Amino acid sequence: MTAAAALPVAVVTGASSGIGAATARHLAAAGHRVVLTARREDRIRTLAAELTGAGHQAEAYALDVTDRPAVDAFAASLDRCDVLVNNAGGALGADPVATGDPEDWRRMYDVNVLGTLHMTQALLPALTASGAGTVVVVSSTAGHATYEGGAGYVAAKNGARVLAETLRLEIVGTPVRVVEVAPGMVKTEEFATTRFRGDTERAAKVYEGVADPLSADDVADTIAWAVSRPPHVNIDLLVVRPRAQASNHKVHREI
C-alpha cells in the first residue's frame, strides 16, 4: 500500500472557493488526502496544485452535486472515503414570500438539500466500510431561525439540517457519525455577491459596519476540529457566529 493510499480520504463539495476551499486546506494539513469537487474545474485544479505543491495529497474532480448519475460515477471512482463534507450550497435572492421566484427556491433546494442527499447516499457505503466515517453537513444559522427576505434559503437550510438530524437517528449503531456545522455571518468573496446576482454594492451592505464577521477559515477550522475528534465523539451541532452577531436579527454595526 502506498503512503497516499493509507491516508484517510476527505471529500469536500463546493471546494472551488470560500468555506469549501478553506476546509480542504485544513483537512489536507491535518493529514487527509482531499478530493476537491465543484463545478468550476479550473478552480479546484488550481487548489489541488497548491496543496500538492505544499506536500499534501489532493486531487480535483469536476462535479455537479445535483446530477445524480455523475455523483454515482464519482463515488465509484473512489478507492475509499472516510470523511464527506457536504458544503456545496448557497443563497439566491432576498425577496419576500409574496414575490419570491420559484426557480430560485428550486435551485436552492436542489443544491443545498438534494445535493447533500445525493452525495451522502452515494458515499455512505464507503464511509461505513471505513470503520470510522464522518458526514459533515454545512448548514446555516438560517436553518435554525427565520428572517424576512430569506424564506427560500431558510427552507433549504432547514432541509439540510433535518437531513442531518434524521440520518443520525437512522444510522445509529453504525461506525458513521453525523456532524452539522451552522455558520452565521461569514464574509467570503462570493456568497452575498452570488445571492444578489453580482450586485457588489448590495452585497457589501450585508457586512457594513461589522468589524469582524467570520471568515471562511474560521468555519473551516471548526469543521476540521469536529472531524478530528476521536471516532466515538460526535459533535451533533456547532453553531458558529461572529461575536458581533447575537442572532440572525441582532448584529452590532459600528456605523
Residue frames relative to the residue before (quaternion, step in Angstrom):
aa qw qx qy qz dx dy dz
M 1.0000 0.0000 0.0000 0.0000 0.00 0.00 0.00
T 0.4032 -0.7132 0.5158 0.2505 3.57 -0.85 0.94
A 0.6490 -0.5152 0.3824 0.4088 3.55 -1.27 0.38
A 0.6445 0.5267 -0.3270 0.4475 3.58 0.99 -0.82
A 0.6700 0.5076 -0.3036 0.4486 3.58 0.96 -0.88
A 0.6474 0.5341 -0.3181 0.4408 3.59 1.17 -0.54
L 0.5782 0.6003 -0.3822 0.3990 3.57 1.18 -0.39
P 0.5077 -0.6080 0.4966 0.3549 3.59 -1.10 0.60
V 0.3289 -0.7620 0.5342 0.1607 3.55 -1.01 0.87
A 0.0879 -0.7815 0.6172 0.0236 3.54 -0.90 1.01
V 0.1844 -0.7648 0.6114 0.0856 3.56 -0.76 1.10
V 0.0702 -0.7948 0.6027 0.0038 3.56 -0.82 1.04
T 0.2096 -0.7750 0.5827 0.1260 3.58 -0.69 1.05
G 0.7855 0.2640 -0.2183 0.5154 3.56 -1.16 0.55
A 0.3243 0.8071 -0.4412 0.2208 3.55 1.15 0.67
S 0.4805 0.7060 -0.4237 0.3021 3.59 1.21 0.10
S 0.8061 0.0108 0.0061 0.5917 3.60 1.20 -0.33
G 0.8207 0.3514 -0.1721 0.4164 3.52 -1.37 -0.15
I 0.8513 -0.0967 0.0950 0.5069 3.52 -1.07 -0.87
G 0.6435 0.5415 -0.3328 0.4265 3.60 0.96 -0.81
A 0.6802 0.4760 -0.2940 0.4736 3.57 0.85 -0.93
A 0.6536 0.5088 -0.3131 0.4647 3.58 0.97 -0.85
T 0.6387 0.5228 -0.3263 0.4606 3.59 1.00 -0.79
A 0.6263 0.5311 -0.3390 0.4592 3.58 0.97 -0.79
R 0.6480 0.5137 -0.3222 0.4609 3.59 0.95 -0.82
H 0.6737 0.4971 -0.2986 0.4581 3.59 0.90 -0.90
L 0.6923 0.4694 -0.2936 0.4628 3.59 0.85 -0.89
A 0.6095 0.5310 -0.3556 0.4691 3.59 1.07 -0.64
A 0.6650 0.5018 -0.2974 0.4664 3.57 0.95 -0.89
A 0.6732 0.4899 -0.2854 0.4747 3.57 1.17 -0.59
G 0.6576 -0.5656 0.2964 0.3997 3.58 1.26 0.12
H 0.5055 0.6279 -0.4419 0.3936 3.57 1.18 0.42
R 0.3694 -0.6158 0.6275 0.3010 3.49 -1.33 0.37
V 0.1643 -0.8326 0.5249 0.0654 3.58 -0.38 1.20
V 0.1776 -0.7421 0.6394 0.0943 3.51 -1.09 0.86
L 0.1999 -0.8124 0.5438 0.0653 3.54 -0.44 1.27
T 0.0065 -0.7994 0.6007 -0.0080 3.57 -0.77 1.00
A 0.2429 0.7190 -0.6262 0.1786 3.53 -1.16 0.77
R 0.5941 -0.5634 0.4220 0.3894 3.56 -1.24 0.23
R 0.7021 0.4542 -0.2699 0.4774 3.60 1.03 -0.74
E 0.2588 -0.8304 0.4787 0.1199 3.52 0.08 1.37
D 0.6235 0.5607 -0.3572 0.4113 3.59 0.95 -0.77
R 0.6730 0.5078 -0.2996 0.4466 3.56 0.96 -0.84
I 0.7054 0.4435 -0.2942 0.4681 3.59 0.82 -0.86
R 0.5998 0.5345 -0.3734 0.4638 3.59 1.11 -0.48
T 0.6277 0.5246 -0.3291 0.4717 3.58 1.04 -0.75
L 0.6705 0.4875 -0.2996 0.4722 3.58 0.95 -0.87
A 0.6285 0.5267 -0.3389 0.4612 3.59 0.98 -0.78
A 0.6497 0.5077 -0.3165 0.4689 3.58 0.99 -0.80
E 0.6159 0.5436 -0.3365 0.4604 3.57 1.05 -0.77
L 0.7007 0.4778 -0.2717 0.4549 3.57 0.86 -0.97
T 0.6707 0.4740 -0.3125 0.4773 3.59 0.91 -0.84
G 0.6179 0.5466 -0.3398 0.4516 3.57 1.10 -0.64
A 0.6813 0.4543 -0.2718 0.5055 3.55 1.22 -0.53
G 0.6308 -0.5785 0.3202 0.4061 3.58 1.27 0.21
H 0.5535 0.6000 -0.3977 0.4190 3.59 1.26 0.22
Q 0.4527 -0.6473 0.5336 0.3022 3.55 -1.34 0.18
A 0.1956 0.7828 -0.5630 0.1788 3.59 -0.59 1.12
E 0.0011 -0.7795 0.6264 0.0053 3.52 -1.18 0.63
A 0.3341 -0.7458 0.5502 0.1715 3.55 -1.17 0.64
Y 0.0107 -0.7762 0.6302 -0.0178 3.55 -1.11 0.80
A 0.3287 -0.7534 0.5367 0.1907 3.58 -0.46 1.20
L 0.1613 0.8059 -0.5416 0.1764 3.58 -0.64 1.12
D 0.2040 -0.7164 0.6556 0.1243 3.52 -1.15 0.83
V 0.3574 -0.7842 0.4646 0.2033 3.58 -0.40 1.21
T 0.6151 0.5417 -0.3591 0.4464 3.60 1.23 -0.21
D 0.6199 0.5225 -0.3295 0.4838 3.60 1.31 -0.16
R 0.2812 -0.8203 0.4690 0.1676 3.60 0.00 1.25
P 0.6446 0.4970 -0.3609 0.4552 3.67 0.82 -0.71
A 0.6476 0.5095 -0.3202 0.4675 3.59 1.02 -0.77
V 0.6305 0.5246 -0.3273 0.4692 3.58 1.04 -0.77
D 0.6574 0.5070 -0.3125 0.4617 3.59 0.92 -0.85
A 0.6441 0.5096 -0.3189 0.4730 3.58 1.01 -0.79
F 0.6234 0.5315 -0.3303 0.4687 3.57 1.04 -0.76
A 0.6610 0.5123 -0.3095 0.4526 3.58 0.85 -0.97
A 0.6643 0.5121 -0.3026 0.4527 3.58 0.98 -0.83
S 0.6454 0.5459 -0.3196 0.4283 3.59 1.17 -0.51
L 0.6237 0.5711 -0.3384 0.4126 3.60 1.21 -0.38
D 0.3886 -0.7081 0.5349 0.2480 3.55 -1.08 0.69
R 0.7817 -0.0657 0.0342 0.6192 3.57 1.25 -0.42
C 0.0485 -0.7719 0.6297 0.0727 3.56 -1.30 0.21
D 0.1398 -0.8129 0.5643 0.0335 3.55 -0.71 1.13
V 0.7898 0.1195 -0.0325 0.6007 3.56 1.13 -0.71
L 0.0618 -0.7595 0.6463 0.0400 3.54 -1.05 0.84
V 0.1022 -0.7774 0.6193 0.0400 3.56 -0.73 1.09
N 0.1780 -0.7873 0.5868 0.0640 3.55 -0.37 1.29
N 0.0956 0.8326 -0.5313 0.1241 3.54 0.10 1.34
A 0.5246 0.6464 -0.4251 0.3554 3.63 1.10 -0.53
G 0.3395 0.7220 -0.5388 0.2706 3.56 -0.83 0.98
G 0.1472 0.8106 -0.5639 0.0565 3.53 -1.12 -0.64
A 0.4065 -0.7001 0.5449 0.2184 3.51 -1.37 0.27
L 0.1056 -0.7646 0.6325 0.0646 3.52 -1.24 0.61
G 0.8553 0.0910 -0.0887 0.5023 3.56 -0.72 1.08
A 0.1461 -0.7612 0.6251 0.0916 3.52 -1.36 0.29
D 0.2880 0.7833 -0.4952 0.2415 3.53 1.04 0.84
P 0.5459 -0.5951 0.4588 0.3706 3.59 -1.13 0.46
V 0.6979 -0.4692 0.3350 0.4250 3.54 -1.27 0.37
A 0.6436 0.5743 -0.3247 0.3880 3.58 0.94 -0.89
T 0.8140 0.2175 -0.0896 0.5311 3.59 1.05 -0.70
G 0.3726 0.7522 -0.4767 0.2610 3.60 1.23 0.15
D 0.4587 -0.6817 0.5057 0.2629 3.55 -1.11 0.75
P 0.4261 -0.7219 0.4776 0.2629 3.63 -0.56 1.08
E 0.6071 0.5531 -0.3652 0.4383 3.61 1.10 -0.56
D 0.6079 0.5282 -0.3501 0.4784 3.59 1.09 -0.65
W 0.6491 0.5166 -0.3111 0.4637 3.56 0.93 -0.92
R 0.6645 0.5099 -0.3085 0.4509 3.57 0.90 -0.93
R 0.6668 0.5009 -0.3102 0.4563 3.57 0.90 -0.89
M 0.6519 0.5080 -0.3226 0.4614 3.59 0.94 -0.81
Y 0.6539 0.4943 -0.3185 0.4761 3.59 0.98 -0.79
D 0.6350 0.5489 -0.3350 0.4281 3.58 0.92 -0.87
V 0.7398 0.4150 -0.2370 0.4736 3.58 0.83 -0.98
N 0.7447 0.4442 -0.2428 0.4349 3.58 0.68 -1.10
V 0.7824 0.3186 -0.1605 0.5104 3.58 0.97 -0.83
L 0.7503 0.3866 -0.2390 0.4801 3.59 0.57 -1.11
G 0.5961 0.5504 -0.3649 0.4566 3.59 1.10 -0.59
T 0.6498 0.4969 -0.3006 0.4904 3.56 1.00 -0.85
L 0.6375 0.5246 -0.3225 0.4631 3.58 1.00 -0.80
H 0.6564 0.5181 -0.3209 0.4448 3.60 0.84 -0.96
M 0.7001 0.4766 -0.2798 0.4521 3.57 0.78 -1.02
T 0.6711 0.5033 -0.3040 0.4515 3.56 0.92 -0.90
Q 0.6593 0.4982 -0.3170 0.4654 3.59 0.89 -0.86
A 0.6915 0.5027 -0.2864 0.4326 3.57 0.87 -0.95
L 0.7794 0.3586 -0.1762 0.4827 3.59 0.99 -0.82
L 0.4520 0.7149 -0.4479 0.2898 3.61 1.19 -0.19
P 0.6295 0.5196 -0.3691 0.4445 3.67 0.90 -0.66
A 0.6769 0.4772 -0.2958 0.4761 3.60 0.94 -0.84
L 0.6258 0.5298 -0.3347 0.4644 3.58 1.03 -0.75
T 0.6526 0.4988 -0.3067 0.4809 3.57 1.00 -0.81
A 0.6659 0.5161 -0.3002 0.4474 3.57 0.94 -0.91
S 0.5798 0.6017 -0.3762 0.4005 3.59 1.15 -0.51
G 0.4197 -0.7250 0.4461 0.3151 3.57 1.19 -0.55
A 0.7861 0.0661 -0.0427 0.6131 3.57 1.28 -0.21
G 0.1350 0.8404 -0.5100 0.1241 3.55 0.70 1.10
T 0.1465 -0.7723 0.6120 0.0866 3.54 -1.27 0.48
V 0.1237 -0.7462 0.6505 0.0688 3.53 -0.95 0.97
V 0.0915 -0.7749 0.6243 0.0381 3.57 -0.78 1.05
V 0.1085 -0.7611 0.6370 0.0570 3.55 -0.94 0.95
V 0.2049 -0.7596 0.6068 0.1130 3.57 -0.64 1.14
S 0.0690 -0.8052 0.5890 -0.0003 3.55 -0.30 1.27
S 0.4023 -0.6747 0.5359 0.3094 3.59 -0.75 -1.03
T 0.5731 -0.5352 0.4626 0.4137 3.54 -1.22 0.29
A 0.5234 0.6192 -0.4073 0.4204 3.60 1.26 -0.31
G 0.6550 0.5120 -0.3119 0.4599 3.57 1.16 -0.50
H 0.7087 0.4298 -0.2403 0.5052 3.56 1.31 -0.09
A 0.7939 0.0752 -0.0486 0.6015 3.62 1.24 -0.22
T 0.4002 -0.7378 0.4968 0.2207 3.56 -0.91 0.93
Y 0.0122 -0.7677 0.6388 0.0493 3.53 -1.34 0.25
E 0.6279 -0.5640 0.3851 0.3733 3.54 -1.17 0.64
G 0.8107 0.2528 -0.2049 0.4867 3.54 -1.00 0.87
G 0.7093 0.4676 -0.2641 0.4565 3.55 1.23 -0.01
A 0.3010 0.8212 -0.4657 0.1348 3.58 1.26 0.09
G 0.6695 0.5072 -0.3212 0.4374 3.60 0.88 -0.85
Y 0.6795 0.4689 -0.2776 0.4913 3.56 0.95 -0.90
V 0.6248 0.5347 -0.3274 0.4652 3.58 1.01 -0.84
A 0.6576 0.5099 -0.3126 0.4582 3.59 0.91 -0.87
A 0.6660 0.5008 -0.3051 0.4611 3.57 0.95 -0.87
K 0.7018 0.4514 -0.2814 0.4738 3.59 0.86 -0.89
N 0.5596 0.5468 -0.3905 0.4851 3.59 1.20 -0.41
G 0.6359 0.5326 -0.3249 0.4542 3.56 1.01 -0.79
A 0.6544 0.4994 -0.3090 0.4763 3.58 0.97 -0.84
R 0.6386 0.5287 -0.3227 0.4566 3.58 1.00 -0.84
V 0.6897 0.4740 -0.2848 0.4674 3.58 0.85 -0.96
L 0.5858 0.5620 -0.3707 0.4511 3.59 1.07 -0.65
A 0.6758 0.4937 -0.2929 0.4623 3.58 0.88 -0.96
E 0.6731 0.5027 -0.3047 0.4487 3.58 0.87 -0.93
T 0.6854 0.4832 -0.2894 0.4615 3.57 0.93 -0.89
L 0.6243 0.5405 -0.3369 0.4524 3.57 0.98 -0.83
R 0.6365 0.5392 -0.3323 0.4401 3.57 0.95 -0.86
L 0.6527 0.5023 -0.3062 0.4774 3.58 1.01 -0.79
E 0.7195 0.4924 -0.2601 0.4150 3.55 0.86 -0.98
I 0.7741 0.3378 -0.1976 0.4975 3.61 1.05 -0.63
V 0.3014 0.7511 -0.5335 0.2456 3.59 1.19 0.30
G 0.7238 0.3720 -0.3075 0.4932 3.55 -0.92 0.94
T 0.6381 0.4490 -0.3316 0.5303 3.57 1.28 -0.15
P 0.5531 -0.6370 0.4187 0.3361 3.62 -1.17 0.40
V 0.5422 0.5739 -0.4244 0.4434 3.58 0.92 0.95
R 0.1575 -0.7794 0.6004 0.0852 3.56 -0.88 0.94
V 0.2648 -0.7603 0.5795 0.1265 3.54 -1.21 0.59
V 0.0895 -0.8052 0.5857 -0.0238 3.54 -0.65 1.21
E 0.1145 -0.7613 0.6325 0.0857 3.56 -0.98 0.84
V 0.0780 -0.7610 0.6433 0.0317 3.54 -0.93 0.97
A 0.0958 -0.8190 0.5657 -0.0113 3.56 -0.61 1.22
P 0.1378 -0.8172 0.5552 0.0705 3.62 -0.13 1.22
G 0.3696 -0.6780 0.5858 0.2462 3.51 -1.27 0.52
M 0.8314 -0.1333 0.1117 0.5278 3.58 -0.84 -0.96
V 0.0375 0.7841 -0.6134 0.0871 3.55 -0.53 1.26
K 0.2292 -0.7752 0.5740 0.1304 3.58 -0.73 1.02
T 0.0818 0.7744 -0.6199 0.0967 3.55 -0.50 1.24
E 0.6740 -0.5303 0.3354 0.3899 3.54 -1.26 0.22
E 0.8127 0.3272 -0.1313 0.4639 3.59 1.11 -0.49
F 0.5530 0.6729 -0.4161 0.2613 3.63 0.93 -0.76
A 0.7543 0.3831 -0.2280 0.4820 3.60 0.57 -1.11
T 0.6207 0.5450 -0.3475 0.4439 3.59 1.04 -0.70
T 0.6455 0.4975 -0.3114 0.4888 3.57 1.03 -0.79
R 0.6353 0.5494 -0.3300 0.4308 3.56 0.94 -0.89
F 0.7742 0.3153 -0.1587 0.5253 3.56 0.98 -0.89
R 0.5194 -0.7124 0.3738 0.2880 3.54 1.21 0.73
G 0.7817 -0.3792 0.1676 0.4660 3.52 0.83 1.06
D 0.4942 0.6376 -0.4417 0.3926 3.59 1.25 0.07
T 0.2098 -0.8350 0.4982 0.1027 3.57 0.09 1.30
E 0.6123 0.5521 -0.3533 0.4420 3.57 1.09 -0.66
R 0.6738 0.4740 -0.2905 0.4868 3.58 0.91 -0.88
A 0.6310 0.5385 -0.3298 0.4506 3.56 1.02 -0.78
A 0.6517 0.5328 -0.3156 0.4379 3.59 0.97 -0.85
K 0.6177 0.5715 -0.3448 0.4159 3.58 1.07 -0.67
V 0.5303 0.6273 -0.4097 0.3968 3.61 1.17 -0.45
Y 0.7807 0.3215 -0.1403 0.5171 3.56 1.01 -0.90
E 0.3736 0.7721 -0.4578 0.2338 3.59 1.28 -0.05
G 0.8428 0.1658 -0.1462 0.4908 3.55 -0.82 1.05
V 0.5713 0.5617 -0.3953 0.4492 3.61 1.25 -0.10
A 0.3972 -0.7709 0.4450 0.2233 3.54 -0.37 1.25
D 0.8300 0.0141 0.0523 0.5551 3.55 0.82 -0.96
P 0.0519 -0.7714 0.6342 0.0077 3.60 0.10 1.20
L 0.6260 -0.5156 0.4009 0.4261 3.56 -1.21 0.29
S 0.3016 -0.7039 0.6061 0.2152 3.53 -1.28 0.45
A 0.6577 -0.4746 0.3900 0.4360 3.56 -1.27 0.24
D 0.6357 0.5477 -0.3249 0.4362 3.56 1.04 -0.78
D 0.6034 0.5551 -0.3557 0.4485 3.60 1.07 -0.70
V 0.6939 0.4631 -0.2777 0.4764 3.57 0.88 -0.94
A 0.6350 0.5353 -0.3261 0.4515 3.58 0.98 -0.81
D 0.6282 0.5325 -0.3274 0.4633 3.56 1.03 -0.78
T 0.6381 0.5220 -0.3104 0.4732 3.57 1.06 -0.80
I 0.6499 0.5115 -0.3130 0.4669 3.57 0.94 -0.90
A 0.6720 0.4995 -0.3007 0.4567 3.57 0.86 -0.96
W 0.6222 0.5330 -0.3415 0.4607 3.60 1.04 -0.72
A 0.6660 0.5012 -0.3072 0.4592 3.59 0.88 -0.91
V 0.6611 0.5106 -0.3014 0.4598 3.58 0.96 -0.89
S 0.7178 0.4808 -0.2541 0.4348 3.59 1.00 -0.80
R 0.4363 0.6697 -0.4873 0.3516 3.63 1.22 0.09
P 0.6304 -0.5131 0.3963 0.4269 3.60 -1.17 0.43
P 0.6463 -0.5899 0.3144 0.3681 3.61 -0.98 0.80
H 0.6763 0.4903 -0.3153 0.4503 3.62 1.08 -0.55
V 0.6285 0.5215 -0.3296 0.4737 3.60 1.30 -0.13
N 0.0751 -0.7991 0.5963 0.0131 3.58 -0.63 1.14
I 0.2114 -0.7386 0.6284 0.1223 3.56 -0.79 1.04
D 0.2926 -0.8072 0.4824 0.1734 3.57 0.03 1.27
L 0.8122 -0.0763 0.1293 0.5637 3.55 0.76 -1.07
L 0.0251 -0.7590 0.6506 0.0077 3.52 -1.02 0.93
V 0.1324 -0.7577 0.6360 0.0623 3.57 -0.70 1.13
V 0.0573 -0.8241 0.5623 -0.0375 3.56 -0.59 1.18
R 0.0740 0.7935 -0.5969 0.0927 3.55 -0.58 1.18
P 0.5205 -0.5682 0.5023 0.3923 3.57 -1.24 0.24
R 0.6477 -0.5335 0.3710 0.3977 3.57 -1.16 0.54
A 0.6664 0.5299 -0.2991 0.4309 3.58 1.08 -0.71
Q 0.7049 0.4199 -0.2578 0.5102 3.60 1.23 -0.21
A 0.1763 -0.8092 0.5548 0.0792 3.56 -0.38 1.23
S 0.7698 -0.0587 0.0427 0.6341 3.57 1.22 -0.52
N 0.7107 -0.4200 0.3091 0.4722 3.58 -1.24 0.00
H 0.7376 0.4111 -0.2162 0.4900 3.58 1.12 -0.65
K 0.7440 0.3998 -0.2058 0.4943 3.58 1.11 -0.59
V 0.1576 0.7819 -0.5755 0.1804 3.54 -0.25 1.35
H 0.3293 -0.7343 0.5580 0.2026 3.56 -0.85 0.95
R 0.0406 -0.7951 0.6046 -0.0241 3.54 -0.76 1.12
E 0.3129 -0.7721 0.5296 0.1595 3.57 -0.73 1.06
I 0.4525 0.6500 -0.4824 0.3743 3.56 0.54 1.22
